[in-house]
Amino acid sequence: MKLPILLLLCFSISPIYAQDTAPDIISLPELLYLDGADLATEDIYQSLLPFDMAAKISVYQRDDSYLLSHLRLEQRNIAIRGGIKSKEEIYGNLQAKFYNRIIIGNFRSELGEGLVFARASSAPRLLNPPHPQSYSPQGLALNLTYKNWSMLVIASGLQRAVKLTDGKISVMPKSKREYLSSSKEEIGSVALWYASDGYHLGALLYQQRYDRGFAKAGQDSLLQVCSFFGQASLGEHQLSMESALQKGRASLKTEWQMQSGIFWQRWRYGYIDKYQSPAYAAQPFRLSKLDEREEISAEASIQLFPHLKLDAGAVLCRRLGSLADPDWLSHSSIRLCYRDRDSFLQGSLKLIDRQILSAIDSSYVSSIPLHYRFQIGASQQIKDAWEIAFSARYHYQEKKAAFSSGSWWHHSFGYRNELWHLKLAYTIWNSANFSMIVPNDSDMGYESLGRNAIRIEGKAAYKLPFGKCELSLRQGLKEPYASSIDLQLSLLK
């Protein structure tokens, strides 16, 4: 335990949660928080995966209370998955899969590097439905194979809520909500690829149509994209790329990844020309949601000792053909992680150019002041059943004549045996001038914290013969004294 204590002293200012050890350290929660709901939903489906019949029902009693439920049924060659969120309105996504080849209902797609659909870590595939309140393709999907050839066919049609300006679409949210207007979305796509040992190459045709025009210049209600994609695994190296053609202009995203013994690295390059992103494409860049830019990123990881790992990464992004913007905007990270059987300690530092987060904090716009993020997380197993853990974050936002700062601290003490899991915790945060995006265990996968507050939290989970029951309580100790009660019941067979 001497090494964790020394590391704690080295990183004494600083949340990554104590369990966050993902190799990707260059993501920014402030830019990616909208994806948290779909990731949290996928985690629920994965937890239900080992069972033929499973359901999870969650009741969130808050200022804005709601009910959330997920279902998974599988019998021979038929699988049904779906989720419902009930507030003032009822939102839901449901899919039926037959013979692992045919899907009817709501689904998500992974293909290539994310220029048309979500980014794929391997060959194209169809995924579970997203969060009940998220839009996704809705209709019919076929995933067909013959020898080394595969084909993915998608036909989707649904009504999406929109805001109109002068009869044209000005806002089209990713999540379902009650707007006064709507627009019919129709999507058709065909992808064909050839796969052999360690590689695949293919092409995709995509068409998207809305029954209303867009208010923003350059966005068309009829969109057509042709994409070429491929991936190859060559021993220690893995290469992947996708190039998309739209209105005679080509965009490109590519990646090289290498693993050799204790060393791992990943390099990415993206070039996005004037490009209207399809409805369910991935975010074009790590540091921007706009087009006419290029981006370079590098990540590396090395296992220094059996229990000690160092990660580092950087992203550079610039706008093409503009003299007004800085040449490059950057985001850099470094992280040190220690883990053994009983102990975990992780500290990280992020440096972020000011303009990257202008959409989050627009109170000050000037040259290139930096933002800093100091983070630390730790846990210690005490004997077999007891655990103590904490995670903390400090934000410093540099400005010309002043600065904004924010801090967050979470400390918990837990007990676990074969039947029970009990946890008691408190959280303190201080963020007067901006909102911090902090991951949590809600259905959205995150919470946005501002002002100054302190709360106490308690959680109890009990393993039943047919599933699991969980109860979570949160009580604010400062005005407005916010309270919440979350009750979750999992039925598994």
C-alpha positions as CSV (number, residue, x, y, z in Angstrom):
1,M,0.0,0.0,0.0
2,K,3.0,2.4,0.1
3,L,2.8,3.1,-3.6
4,P,-0.9,4.1,-3.6
5,I,-0.3,6.5,-0.7
6,L,2.7,8.1,-2.5
7,L,0.6,8.5,-5.7
8,L,-2.2,10.0,-3.6
9,L,0.1,12.7,-2.4
10,C,1.3,13.4,-5.9
11,F,-2.2,14.0,-7.2
12,S,-3.6,15.5,-4.0
13,I,-5.7,18.1,-6.0
14,S,-8.2,16.4,-8.0
15,P,-13.3,12.8,-11.1
16,I,-13.0,10.2,-13.1
17,Y,-14.9,7.5,-11.2
18,A,-12.7,5.1,-9.4
19,Q,-13.6,2.4,-11.8
20,D,-12.9,4.3,-15.1
21,T,-9.9,2.7,-16.8
22,A,-10.9,3.0,-20.5
23,P,-7.9,3.4,-22.8
24,D,-9.5,6.5,-24.5
25,I,-8.5,9.4,-22.3
26,I,-9.1,12.2,-24.8
27,S,-12.9,12.4,-24.7
28,L,-14.4,15.5,-23.2
29,P,-17.6,14.9,-21.1
30,E,-18.9,18.4,-22.0
31,L,-18.9,17.5,-25.7
32,L,-20.2,13.9,-25.4
33,Y,-22.7,13.9,-22.6
34,L,-25.7,13.5,-25.0
35,D,-24.4,10.0,-25.9
36,G,-24.5,9.0,-22.2
37,A,-28.2,8.0,-22.3
38,D,-27.6,5.5,-25.1
39,L,-24.5,4.1,-23.4
40,A,-26.3,3.7,-20.1
41,T,-29.1,1.9,-22.0
42,E,-26.7,-0.5,-23.7
43,D,-25.2,-1.3,-20.3
44,I,-28.7,-2.4,-19.1
45,Y,-29.2,-4.7,-22.2
46,Q,-25.8,-6.2,-21.6
47,S,-26.7,-6.9,-17.9
48,L,-29.8,-8.7,-19.1
49,L,-28.0,-10.6,-21.9
50,P,-27.3,-13.9,-20.0
51,F,-31.0,-14.5,-19.4
52,D,-33.7,-15.8,-21.7
53,M,-36.3,-13.7,-20.0
54,A,-35.3,-10.5,-18.2
55,A,-36.8,-7.2,-17.2
56,K,-35.6,-4.1,-15.3
57,I,-38.1,-1.6,-13.9
58,S,-36.9,1.7,-12.4
59,V,-38.9,4.4,-10.6
60,Y,-37.2,7.8,-10.3
61,Q,-38.9,9.9,-7.7
62,R,-37.5,13.4,-8.2
63,D,-38.6,17.0,-9.0
64,D,-39.3,15.6,-12.5
65,S,-40.3,12.0,-11.7
66,Y,-40.5,9.2,-14.2
67,L,-40.7,5.5,-14.8
68,L,-38.2,3.5,-16.9
69,S,-38.5,-0.1,-17.9
70,H,-36.5,-2.5,-20.1
71,L,-37.4,-5.9,-21.4
72,R,-35.5,-8.8,-23.0
73,L,-37.0,-12.0,-24.3
74,E,-35.2,-14.7,-26.3
75,Q,-36.7,-18.0,-27.5
76,R,-34.8,-20.1,-30.0
77,N,-34.4,-17.8,-33.1
78,I,-36.5,-14.8,-31.9
79,A,-35.3,-12.0,-29.6
80,I,-37.3,-9.0,-28.4
81,R,-35.7,-6.0,-26.7
82,G,-37.2,-2.7,-25.8
83,G,-37.5,0.2,-23.3
84,I,-40.2,2.6,-22.2
85,K,-39.8,5.9,-20.3
86,S,-43.0,7.3,-18.9
87,K,-43.2,11.0,-17.7
88,E,-45.9,13.4,-18.7
89,E,-45.6,11.6,-22.1
90,I,-44.6,8.0,-22.9
91,Y,-41.5,7.3,-25.0
92,G,-40.3,4.0,-26.2
93,N,-38.1,2.0,-28.5
94,L,-38.7,-1.7,-29.3
95,Q,-37.2,-4.2,-31.7
96,A,-37.8,-7.8,-32.7
97,K,-34.9,-9.8,-34.1
98,F,-35.3,-13.1,-36.1
99,Y,-32.6,-15.6,-36.8
100,N,-30.0,-12.9,-35.8
101,R,-30.5,-11.5,-39.4
102,I,-33.8,-9.6,-39.5
103,I,-34.8,-6.7,-37.3
104,I,-38.2,-5.0,-37.2
105,G,-38.6,-1.9,-35.0
106,N,-36.0,0.4,-33.6
107,F,-32.2,-0.3,-33.9
108,R,-28.8,1.4,-34.2
109,S,-26.2,0.7,-36.8
110,E,-22.4,0.6,-36.7
111,L,-20.3,1.0,-39.8
112,G,-16.9,2.3,-40.8
113,E,-15.5,5.3,-38.9
114,G,-18.9,6.9,-38.2
115,L,-19.4,9.2,-41.2
116,V,-22.8,7.8,-42.0
117,F,-23.8,5.6,-39.0
118,A,-22.2,5.1,-35.6
119,R,-18.5,4.2,-35.6
120,A,-17.8,0.4,-35.7
121,S,-14.9,-1.2,-33.9
122,S,-15.2,-4.2,-36.3
123,A,-17.4,-5.2,-39.2
124,P,-20.7,-3.4,-39.7
125,R,-23.5,-4.6,-37.4
126,L,-26.9,-3.8,-35.9
127,L,-27.2,-2.9,-32.3
128,N,-29.9,-2.9,-29.6
129,P,-32.5,-0.1,-29.4
130,P,-31.2,3.2,-27.9
131,H,-32.5,5.0,-24.8
132,P,-36.4,5.1,-25.0
133,Q,-36.3,8.9,-25.5
134,S,-33.6,8.8,-28.3
135,Y,-34.4,8.8,-32.0
136,S,-33.0,5.9,-34.0
137,P,-33.8,4.3,-37.4
138,Q,-37.3,2.6,-37.2
139,G,-38.4,0.1,-39.7
140,L,-36.7,-3.0,-41.3
141,A,-33.1,-4.1,-41.3
142,L,-31.6,-7.1,-43.0
143,N,-28.1,-8.4,-42.2
144,L,-27.4,-11.1,-44.9
145,T,-24.3,-13.2,-45.5
146,Y,-23.2,-15.6,-48.3
147,K,-19.7,-17.2,-48.0
148,N,-17.3,-14.2,-47.6
149,W,-19.9,-11.6,-48.7
150,S,-22.3,-9.7,-46.4
151,M,-25.0,-7.1,-47.0
152,L,-26.8,-4.7,-44.7
153,V,-30.1,-3.3,-45.9
154,I,-32.0,-0.6,-43.9
155,A,-35.4,1.0,-44.6
156,S,-36.6,3.4,-42.0
157,G,-39.4,5.9,-41.6
158,L,-40.6,7.9,-38.6
159,Q,-42.0,11.2,-37.5
160,R,-39.5,13.5,-35.7
161,A,-40.3,16.5,-33.6
162,V,-38.9,19.8,-35.0
163,K,-39.0,23.5,-34.5
164,L,-39.9,25.5,-37.5
165,T,-38.9,29.0,-38.7
166,D,-40.8,30.4,-41.6
167,G,-42.1,26.8,-42.4
168,K,-38.5,25.3,-42.4
169,I,-36.7,23.1,-39.9
170,S,-34.6,25.2,-37.6
171,V,-34.1,22.7,-34.7
172,M,-34.2,18.9,-34.9
173,P,-33.3,17.4,-31.5
174,K,-31.8,14.0,-31.0
175,S,-34.2,13.1,-28.2
176,K,-37.9,12.9,-28.4
177,R,-39.9,15.8,-27.0
178,E,-43.2,17.5,-27.4
179,Y,-42.8,20.2,-30.1
180,L,-45.7,21.7,-31.9
181,S,-44.3,20.6,-35.3
182,S,-42.9,17.5,-36.8
183,S,-41.3,16.2,-40.0
184,K,-41.3,12.8,-41.7
185,E,-37.9,11.2,-41.9
186,E,-37.2,8.5,-44.5
187,I,-33.9,6.6,-44.7
188,G,-32.8,3.9,-47.1
189,S,-29.3,2.4,-47.1
190,V,-27.5,-0.6,-48.6
191,A,-24.0,-1.7,-47.6
192,L,-22.0,-4.5,-49.3
193,W,-18.7,-5.8,-48.1
194,Y,-16.2,-8.7,-48.6
195,A,-14.6,-10.2,-45.5
196,S,-11.7,-12.6,-45.2
197,D,-9.3,-13.5,-42.4
198,G,-8.4,-10.3,-40.7
199,Y,-9.9,-7.7,-43.0
200,H,-13.0,-6.4,-44.7
201,L,-13.7,-4.0,-47.6
202,G,-17.0,-2.5,-48.6
203,A,-19.2,0.3,-49.9
204,L,-22.4,1.9,-48.8
205,L,-25.2,3.9,-50.5
206,Y,-27.3,6.1,-48.2
207,Q,-30.3,8.4,-48.8
208,Q,-32.2,10.5,-46.3
209,R,-35.3,12.6,-47.0
210,Y,-37.5,15.0,-45.0
211,D,-40.8,16.4,-46.0
212,R,-39.7,19.9,-45.0
213,G,-36.7,22.1,-45.9
214,F,-34.0,23.3,-43.5
215,A,-33.7,26.9,-42.5
216,K,-29.9,26.7,-42.3
217,A,-28.2,27.4,-45.7
218,G,-26.4,24.4,-47.1
219,Q,-28.6,21.8,-45.5
220,D,-30.8,19.8,-47.8
221,S,-34.0,17.9,-47.1
222,L,-32.8,15.3,-49.6
223,L,-29.3,13.9,-48.8
224,Q,-27.4,11.3,-50.7
225,V,-24.0,9.8,-49.5
226,C,-21.7,7.2,-51.0
227,S,-19.2,5.7,-48.5
228,F,-16.2,3.3,-48.9
229,F,-14.9,1.6,-45.8
230,G,-12.5,-1.1,-44.7
231,Q,-10.5,-2.6,-41.8
232,A,-7.5,-4.8,-41.6
233,S,-5.9,-6.6,-38.6
234,L,-2.2,-7.3,-39.4
235,G,-0.7,-8.9,-36.3
236,E,0.1,-6.1,-33.9
237,H,-1.4,-3.5,-36.2
238,Q,-5.0,-2.7,-37.0
239,L,-5.9,-0.2,-39.8
240,S,-9.4,1.2,-40.5
241,M,-10.8,3.9,-42.8
242,E,-13.9,5.4,-44.3
243,S,-14.3,7.9,-47.1
244,A,-17.7,9.5,-47.8
245,L,-18.7,11.3,-51.0
246,Q,-21.4,14.0,-50.8
247,K,-22.3,16.5,-53.5
248,G,-19.0,15.8,-55.2
249,R,-16.9,16.4,-52.1
250,A,-14.9,13.7,-50.2
251,S,-14.4,13.4,-46.4
252,L,-12.1,11.0,-44.8
253,K,-11.6,9.4,-41.3
254,T,-8.9,6.8,-40.7
255,E,-7.2,5.1,-37.8
256,W,-4.0,3.1,-37.0
257,Q,-3.8,1.1,-33.8
258,M,-0.8,-0.9,-32.5
259,Q,-0.3,-3.2,-29.5
260,S,3.1,-4.6,-28.7
261,G,3.8,-6.1,-25.3
262,I,3.4,-3.5,-22.7
263,F,2.9,-0.6,-25.2
264,W,-0.3,0.5,-27.0
265,Q,-0.9,3.4,-29.3
266,R,-3.6,4.8,-31.6
267,W,-3.5,7.5,-34.2
268,R,-6.5,9.1,-35.9
269,Y,-6.9,11.5,-38.7
270,G,-10.1,13.1,-39.9
271,Y,-10.8,15.5,-42.8
272,I,-14.4,16.7,-43.1
273,D,-15.2,18.9,-46.1
274,K,-18.4,20.8,-46.5
275,Y,-20.5,17.9,-45.2
276,Q,-24.1,17.6,-44.0
277,S,-23.9,14.9,-41.3
278,P,-26.5,12.1,-41.8
279,A,-29.1,11.8,-39.0
280,Y,-27.4,9.0,-37.1
281,A,-23.8,9.5,-37.9
282,A,-21.1,9.8,-35.1
283,Q,-19.8,13.2,-34.0
284,P,-17.4,14.2,-36.8
285,F,-14.6,15.2,-34.5
286,R,-13.6,14.9,-30.8
287,L,-13.3,18.7,-30.5
288,S,-16.0,19.9,-32.9
289,K,-19.5,19.1,-34.2
290,L,-19.0,21.3,-37.3
291,D,-17.7,20.5,-40.8
292,E,-14.9,22.0,-43.0
293,R,-12.2,21.0,-40.5
294,E,-9.4,18.5,-40.0
295,E,-8.3,16.8,-36.8
296,I,-5.4,14.7,-35.7
297,S,-5.3,12.7,-32.5
298,A,-2.8,10.4,-30.8
299,E,-3.1,8.2,-27.7
300,A,-0.5,6.0,-26.1
301,S,-0.4,3.7,-23.0
302,I,2.4,1.8,-21.3
303,Q,2.4,-0.6,-18.5
304,L,5.3,0.8,-16.4
305,F,5.1,-1.9,-13.7
306,P,2.7,-4.9,-13.1
307,H,0.3,-2.6,-11.3
308,L,1.1,0.8,-12.7
309,K,0.0,2.2,-16.1
310,L,0.6,5.5,-17.8
311,D,-1.8,6.9,-20.5
312,A,-1.3,10.1,-22.5
313,G,-3.1,11.6,-25.5
314,A,-3.6,14.8,-27.5
315,V,-6.0,16.1,-30.1
316,L,-5.4,18.9,-32.6
317,C,-8.3,20.4,-34.7
318,R,-8.4,23.3,-37.1
319,R,-10.9,25.0,-39.3
320,L,-10.0,24.9,-43.0
321,G,-9.5,28.1,-45.0
322,S,-10.2,30.5,-42.2
323,L,-7.9,33.3,-41.2
324,A,-10.1,34.4,-38.2
325,D,-9.7,31.2,-36.2
326,P,-6.5,30.1,-34.5
327,D,-4.4,27.6,-36.6
328,W,-5.1,24.7,-34.2
329,L,-7.2,24.1,-31.2
330,S,-5.9,21.4,-28.8
331,H,-6.8,19.2,-26.0
332,S,-4.2,17.1,-24.1
333,S,-4.5,14.6,-21.3
334,I,-2.2,12.5,-19.1
335,R,-3.3,9.8,-16.7
336,L,-1.5,7.5,-14.2
337,C,-3.3,4.5,-12.8
338,Y,-2.3,2.0,-10.1
339,R,-4.4,-1.1,-9.5
340,D,-3.8,-4.3,-7.5
341,R,-6.1,-6.9,-5.9
342,D,-7.3,-4.5,-3.1
343,S,-6.3,-1.0,-4.2
344,F,-7.1,1.4,-7.0
345,L,-5.7,4.9,-7.6
346,Q,-6.0,7.1,-10.7
347,G,-5.1,10.7,-11.4
348,S,-5.3,12.7,-14.5
349,L,-4.8,16.2,-15.9
350,K,-6.5,17.7,-19.0
351,L,-5.6,21.0,-20.8
352,I,-8.3,22.4,-23.2
353,D,-8.2,25.4,-25.4
354,R,-11.0,27.9,-24.5
355,Q,-12.8,27.9,-27.8
356,I,-13.5,24.2,-27.7
357,L,-16.0,24.7,-24.9
358,S,-17.5,27.9,-26.1
359,A,-20.9,26.2,-26.6
360,I,-20.9,25.2,-22.9
361,D,-19.6,28.4,-21.4
362,S,-20.1,31.4,-23.7
363,S,-19.7,34.0,-21.0
364,Y,-16.3,35.0,-22.3
365,V,-14.8,34.8,-25.8
366,S,-11.2,35.9,-26.3
367,S,-7.9,34.7,-27.8
368,I,-7.0,31.3,-26.5
369,P,-7.1,31.0,-22.7
370,L,-6.9,27.5,-21.4
371,H,-9.2,25.3,-19.3
372,Y,-7.7,22.8,-16.9
373,R,-9.2,19.7,-15.4
374,F,-7.6,18.0,-12.4
375,Q,-9.1,14.6,-11.6
376,I,-8.4,11.8,-9.1
377,G,-10.2,8.6,-8.1
378,A,-9.3,5.9,-5.6
379,S,-10.8,2.9,-3.8
380,Q,-9.4,0.5,-1.2
381,Q,-10.8,-3.0,-0.3
382,I,-10.9,-3.6,3.4
383,K,-10.9,-7.3,4.2
384,D,-13.3,-9.2,1.9
385,A,-16.6,-7.2,2.3
386,W,-15.8,-3.6,3.0
387,E,-14.7,-0.9,0.6
388,I,-13.9,2.8,0.8
389,A,-13.7,5.0,-2.3
390,F,-13.5,8.6,-3.4
391,S,-13.3,10.7,-6.6
392,A,-12.7,14.4,-7.1
393,R,-12.4,17.0,-9.7
394,Y,-11.2,20.6,-9.9
395,H,-11.8,22.9,-12.9
396,Y,-9.8,26.0,-13.6
397,Q,-11.1,28.2,-16.5
398,E,-8.5,30.9,-17.4
399,K,-9.8,34.2,-18.6
400,K,-8.2,37.6,-19.5
401,A,-8.9,39.5,-16.3
402,A,-10.5,36.9,-14.1
403,F,-11.2,33.2,-13.9
404,S,-13.9,30.7,-13.1
405,S,-13.3,27.5,-11.1
406,G,-15.3,24.6,-10.0
407,S,-14.8,21.6,-7.7
408,W,-16.5,18.3,-7.0
409,W,-15.8,15.6,-4.4
410,H,-17.5,12.3,-3.8
411,H,-16.7,10.0,-0.9
412,S,-18.3,6.6,-0.3
413,F,-18.1,3.6,2.1
414,G,-19.6,0.3,1.1
415,Y,-20.3,-3.3,2.3
416,R,-20.9,-6.3,0.0
417,N,-21.6,-10.0,0.5
418,E,-23.4,-12.6,-1.5
419,L,-26.8,-11.1,-0.9
420,W,-26.3,-7.5,0.1
421,H,-24.6,-4.4,-1.3
422,L,-24.8,-1.3,0.9
423,K,-23.2,2.1,0.3
424,L,-23.2,5.4,2.2
425,A,-21.7,8.5,0.5
426,Y,-21.7,12.3,0.4
427,T,-21.0,14.7,-2.5
428,I,-19.8,18.3,-2.4
429,W,-19.6,20.6,-5.4
430,N,-18.9,24.3,-6.0
431,S,-19.4,25.7,-9.5
432,A,-20.8,29.3,-9.6
433,N,-20.3,30.3,-13.3
434,F,-20.7,27.1,-15.3
435,S,-22.2,23.6,-15.1
436,M,-19.9,20.6,-14.6
437,I,-20.9,17.4,-16.4
438,V,-20.4,14.5,-14.0
439,P,-21.2,10.8,-14.8
440,N,-23.7,9.0,-12.6
441,D,-25.9,6.0,-12.5
442,S,-29.1,7.6,-13.8
443,D,-30.8,6.6,-17.1
444,M,-29.1,9.6,-18.8
445,G,-25.6,8.5,-17.6
446,Y,-24.6,12.0,-16.4
447,E,-25.8,14.9,-14.3
448,S,-25.1,18.6,-14.7
449,L,-24.1,20.4,-11.5
450,G,-23.9,24.1,-10.8
451,R,-23.9,26.5,-7.8
452,N,-22.7,25.3,-4.4
453,A,-24.3,22.2,-2.7
454,I,-23.7,19.2,-0.5
455,R,-25.8,16.1,-0.4
456,I,-25.8,12.7,1.3
457,E,-26.5,9.5,-0.6
458,G,-27.4,6.0,0.4
459,K,-27.8,2.8,-1.7
460,A,-28.9,-0.7,-0.9
461,A,-29.1,-3.7,-3.3
462,Y,-30.4,-7.2,-2.4
463,K,-30.1,-10.3,-4.5
464,L,-33.4,-12.1,-4.9
465,P,-33.9,-15.7,-6.0
466,F,-35.4,-14.3,-9.3
467,G,-33.4,-11.1,-9.7
468,K,-32.3,-8.0,-7.7
469,C,-33.8,-5.1,-5.9
470,E,-32.0,-1.7,-5.5
471,L,-32.9,1.4,-3.6
472,S,-31.0,4.7,-3.8
473,L,-31.6,7.9,-1.8
474,R,-30.2,11.4,-2.2
475,Q,-30.8,14.3,0.1
476,G,-29.5,17.9,-0.4
477,L,-28.3,19.7,2.7
478,K,-28.5,23.2,1.3
479,E,-31.2,25.1,-0.5
480,P,-33.3,24.0,-2.4
481,Y,-32.8,20.8,-0.4
482,A,-33.4,18.6,-3.4
483,S,-34.4,15.0,-2.7
484,S,-34.6,11.9,-4.9
485,I,-35.5,8.2,-4.5
486,D,-34.6,5.6,-7.1
487,L,-36.1,2.1,-6.9
488,Q,-35.0,-0.5,-9.4
489,L,-36.3,-4.1,-9.7
490,S,-34.6,-6.6,-12.0
491,L,-36.5,-9.8,-12.9
492,L,-34.2,-12.5,-14.3
493,K,-34.9,-16.1,-15.5
